[in-house]
Amino acid sequence: MIDDKEVIAKRLKQYRKQSGLTQAALGKKAGVDKNTIARLERGTHPASLLTIKKLAEAFDVTVSDILGR
């Protein structure tokens, strides 16, 4: 699990809003449950590397971009 929840939460929400996606639409596009997206954006759920990879692919960015590195 990747434990930098605050950075991930901020970046995910930023990328999602820039893409004009709802949490449900992002979940569908990335193959991740919409509730997981909500928990990640609130910073209450640690992200697995697989989930981060799926989200990075959905946004067409790198894993490092999601992690803020």
Secondary structure, DSSP 4 states (H G I P E B T S, - for coil): -B--HHHHHHHHHHHHHHHT--HHHHHHHHT--HHHHHHHHHT-SPBPHHHHHHHHHHHT--HHHHHT-
